[in-house]
Amino acid sequence: MDLSTEFTLPFALGGTIDENATRCGDQFININEKRFGSDFEAFIDVAGVDGNGDLDQEPERITAMIRDGRCVTVRLDGPDASGWTFLGLDIDSLTTDLLMTGLEAKGIKAVSQYNGVALPDHFVVVDPGDCITWWDPNYWGRDGFLESAVAMP
């Protein structure tokens, strides 16, 4: 599955809980109440997202941060990140440094983070071998994303 800075998953980034619950597999949907907010956890069918149409593919686990009743981040979780690429880069086997080098070679600004690589111009954080998180730019805005997700040097 080749993922990119464009959010193309069958889930509404910025959408409501009810709207997104209808897009998820029914085997697991959970709302976790936390001290600092709530998370929406579920499985989505991403077969065909990359054009391959693999109907035998297992659903992928996602976690969305809920703020103001909307899913304002969407994290696509491993544990089976094998076969995932991000803009053609194999994120399962690359180190953070090699991922940054590959992204910069494609002209994408990347910032090394304790949990991977942040792309401040695209509202995306990639944690090699683990997860990719897209942030809703309409909710966060550039300053909110930089403050919450990017530790600028």
C-alpha positions in Angstrom: 0.0 0.0 0.0 1.6 3.3 -1.1 0.4 6.1 1.1 1.1 9.8 0.6 0.6 13.3 2.0 -2.9 13.3 0.5 -5.4 11.7 2.9 -7.1 9.0 0.8 -8.3 6.5 3.4 -12.0 5.6 3.5 -12.5 7.7 6.6 -13.5 11.4 7.0 -10.6 13.4 8.4 -12.4 16.1 10.3 -15.7 14.1 10.2 -18.0 13.3 13.1 -17.9 10.1 15.1 -21.2 8.9 13.6 -20.1 9.7 10.1 -16.9 7.7 10.5 -18.5 4.8 12.4 -20.5 4.0 9.2 -17.2 3.7 7.3 -15.6 1.2 9.7 -15.7 -2.5 10.0 -18.1 -3.7 12.7 -15.7 -6.0 14.4 -14.3 -3.3 16.7 -15.3 0.3 17.3 -14.3 1.8 20.6 -14.4 5.3 22.1 -11.7 5.7 24.7 -12.2 8.5 27.2 -8.9 9.9 28.4 -7.9 12.7 30.7 -6.9 14.9 27.8 -9.7 13.9 25.4 -11.2 10.9 23.6 -9.9 8.6 20.9 -12.0 6.7 18.3 -10.5 3.2 17.5 -11.8 1.0 14.7 -10.8 -1.0 11.6 -11.2 0.2 8.1 -11.0 -1.6 4.8 -8.2 0.0 2.7 -8.2 -2.5 -0.1 -7.9 -0.6 -3.3 -6.6 2.6 -1.8 -3.3 2.1 -3.7 -5.1 0.8 -6.8 -4.2 -2.8 -6.2 -7.7 -3.9 -5.2 -6.5 -6.6 -2.9 -9.8 -7.9 -1.5 -8.1 -10.5 0.7 -6.4 -7.8 2.7 -7.3 -7.6 6.4 -8.8 -4.3 7.6 -6.3 -1.9 9.0 -6.5 -0.5 12.6 -6.9 3.2 12.9 -7.1 5.6 15.9 -8.6 9.1 15.5 -8.2 11.9 18.1 -11.6 13.4 18.9 -11.9 17.1 19.6 -15.2 19.0 19.5 -17.0 15.9 18.3 -14.8 15.5 15.2 -12.0 13.2 14.2 -9.1 15.7 14.0 -6.3 13.2 13.5 -6.3 9.8 11.8 -3.5 7.4 12.7 -3.1 4.2 10.6 -1.4 1.7 12.9 0.8 -1.3 12.2 1.7 -3.8 13.5 1.9 -5.2 10.0 3.5 -2.2 8.2 5.3 -4.6 5.9 4.4 -3.7 2.4 3.6 -0.1 3.3 5.3 2.6 1.4 5.0 6.4 1.8 5.6 8.2 -1.5 7.3 5.1 -2.7 9.7 4.9 0.3 9.6 1.6 2.3 8.7 2.9 5.7 8.8 -0.6 7.3 12.6 -0.9 6.9 13.9 2.7 6.7 15.3 4.4 9.7 14.1 7.9 10.6 17.3 9.4 9.0 16.9 7.4 5.8 13.2 8.4 5.6 14.1 12.0 6.0 16.8 11.8 3.3 14.3 10.1 0.9 11.6 12.7 1.6 14.0 15.6 1.2 15.3 14.1 -2.1 11.6 14.3 -3.3 11.5 18.0 -2.3 9.5 17.5 0.9 10.4 19.4 4.0 10.9 16.8 6.8 11.7 17.4 10.5 13.1 14.6 12.6 11.0 13.9 15.7 11.3 11.6 18.7 8.5 9.5 17.2 9.5 9.7 13.5 9.3 12.3 10.9 7.0 15.3 10.7 6.1 17.0 7.4 5.1 20.5 8.5 3.8 21.5 5.1 1.5 18.5 4.8 0.2 18.0 8.3 1.5 14.4 8.4 3.7 12.5 10.9 5.4 9.2 9.8 6.8 6.8 12.4 8.8 4.3 10.4 7.6 0.7 10.9 4.8 1.7 13.2 2.2 4.3 12.0 1.3 7.3 9.9 -0.8 10.2 11.2 -2.7 12.7 9.2 -3.8 15.9 11.0 -6.9 17.9 9.9 -5.5 21.2 8.7 -9.0 22.8 9.1 -9.0 22.1 12.8 -5.3 22.5 13.7 -4.2 25.3 11.4 -0.5 25.6 10.7 0.4 27.1 14.1 -1.6 24.4 16.0 0.0 21.6 14.0 3.5 23.0 14.6 2.9 23.5 18.3 1.3 20.0 18.8 3.2 17.7 16.4 6.4 19.4 15.4 9.3 20.1 17.7 11.1 22.6 15.5 14.9 23.0 16.1 
